[in-house]
Amino acid sequence: MARPGRQCCQEGNCVVSQLYDLRLRIEEKIKSAGLDPMEMKGKIGLRSGKILALISPATPDDPQAIAKLKLAAREVLNLNL
């Protein structure tokens, strides 16, 4: 199943940042687990230093931010990305 945001492509020339892809995967996990999205996103944001809602398809990838977001997802959701 295609993730939301992947439709941003026009003529197949879309590049989605890794950070945005992580955001979508985290949001999918929260939804599928039936967890409170505000609480979970808040916890992840506090641990990673990134507000998930502000990560867009055009957000530049930053290796440190990616590592912090993955760690926060693992700690809060037990999700290995």
C-alpha positions in Angstrom: 0.0 0.0 0.0 1.4 3.4 -1.0 2.0 5.8 1.8 0.4 9.2 1.9 2.7 11.8 0.6 4.1 9.6 -2.1 1.5 11.2 -4.4 3.5 14.4 -4.3 5.3 13.1 -7.4 4.7 14.7 -10.7 5.8 12.8 -13.8 7.7 10.3 -11.5 10.2 12.9 -10.4 9.6 12.8 -6.7 12.2 12.5 -4.1 10.9 12.0 -0.6 13.4 12.6 2.2 14.3 9.7 4.6 13.0 11.8 7.5 9.6 12.2 5.9 9.5 8.4 5.1 10.3 7.8 8.8 7.5 10.1 9.9 5.0 8.2 7.7 6.2 4.8 9.1 5.9 6.1 12.7 2.4 7.5 12.0 1.4 4.2 10.4 2.6 2.3 13.5 0.7 4.6 15.9 -2.5 4.3 13.9 -2.3 0.5 13.5 -1.6 0.0 17.2 -4.5 2.2 18.2 -2.4 4.5 20.2 -3.1 8.2 21.1 -1.3 10.0 18.2 -0.9 13.3 20.1 0.8 11.5 23.1 3.0 9.3 21.0 4.1 12.0 18.6 4.8 14.3 21.5 7.0 11.7 23.3 8.9 10.9 20.1 9.3 14.6 19.4 10.7 15.3 22.9 13.1 12.4 22.6 14.3 13.1 19.1 14.2 16.9 19.1 12.0 16.8 15.9 8.4 17.8 15.7 6.9 15.2 13.4 4.3 17.5 11.9 7.0 19.8 10.7 8.8 17.1 8.7 7.7 17.4 5.0 8.6 15.5 1.9 11.1 18.3 1.1 12.8 18.3 4.6 16.5 17.8 4.0 17.9 14.6 5.4 20.2 15.0 8.3 22.0 11.8 9.5 21.9 12.9 13.2 18.2 13.7 13.0 17.5 10.4 11.3 19.4 8.5 14.0 17.6 10.4 16.8 14.2 9.8 15.3 14.9 6.1 14.8 16.1 5.8 18.4 13.0 7.6 19.7 10.7 5.4 17.7 12.4 2.3 19.1 12.2 3.6 22.7 8.6 4.8 22.5 6.9 2.4 20.1 9.4 -0.5 20.1 9.6 0.1 16.4 12.9 -0.8 14.6 13.2 1.3 11.5 
